[in-house]
């Protein structure tokens, strides 16, 4: 059984967090963007655990 889960956008939840999503740009080992959007999304439980760090 699968569930639809709303993922947490790290940029929205942690606005002071600096991160580099290489595979959303051409600045990676492949030379082209792998992802369509430069967004970091986490499962809500993972986002809650991350917030505790």
N, C-alpha and C positions, 0 to 999 in steps of 0.2 A: 504494500500500500504506500503510495507517495502522497506527500503533502505539498501544497504551495506555500512557500515560506518567503516573506518579504525580507530581503537581505538589507544589511545596514551599510550605508555609504560612509566610508571612513572620513572623507573630507567634510561631510556634513556633521558627523558626530564628534569629530576631533579636529576642529578647524586650525589648531596650532601645530598639528602633526605634519612633518615634512617627509614626503616619500617620493620615490622615483620609479615610475612605471615604465621601465625600459621597453617592454614588448608592446607598448602602445605607440611607440615612436620608431623612427628608422635608426635610432642610435642603439642598436643591439647586434648581436652576433649574426643575425640573418640579413640585416640591412634593410628590412622593411617592417612595417607595423603588423603585428600579429592580431592585436585586439582592435576592434572598431572604436572603442571609447577608452579614454584614460581614466578609468574609475576603479577604485579599490573597494570591493564589496565583501562583507563578511556575514556569515551566519549570525543571527542575533546572539546566540549563546557565546560564540567566539568573541563577538564585540564586547559583551559584558565582561568576559574574562580579560580581554585586552585592556579595558578601562581600569581594571584593578592593578595593572602594572605601573 
